Amino acid sequence: MIRVDNLYLIKDLSRLSGHSIYTIKFYLKLGLIQEVGRSQETRFRYFNEETLERLARIRALRKEGKGLTDIARLLPTMDRAA
């Protein structure tokens, strides 16, 4: 079930997370983050607070020098621990 308390468009996610729209789309393509919904009419993607938290974890791991392949392996483990 999708929670609807705070849904964000990609531009909002970019502003709130500090990641560029290009980077967010790249992470989507790699499967590091997922949209929680999509508008039938506009096809806009929607994201939630969990996506923001995941982007924060990705940024922290990147600052530690981890590569995207390592991050893809680490995130599921981190998600279960959270």
Secondary structure, DSSP 4 states (H G I P E B T S, - for coil): ----SS-B-HHHHHHHH---HHHHHHHHHHTSS--SEE-TTT--EEB-HHHHHHHHHHHHHHHTT--HHHHHHHHHHHHHH-
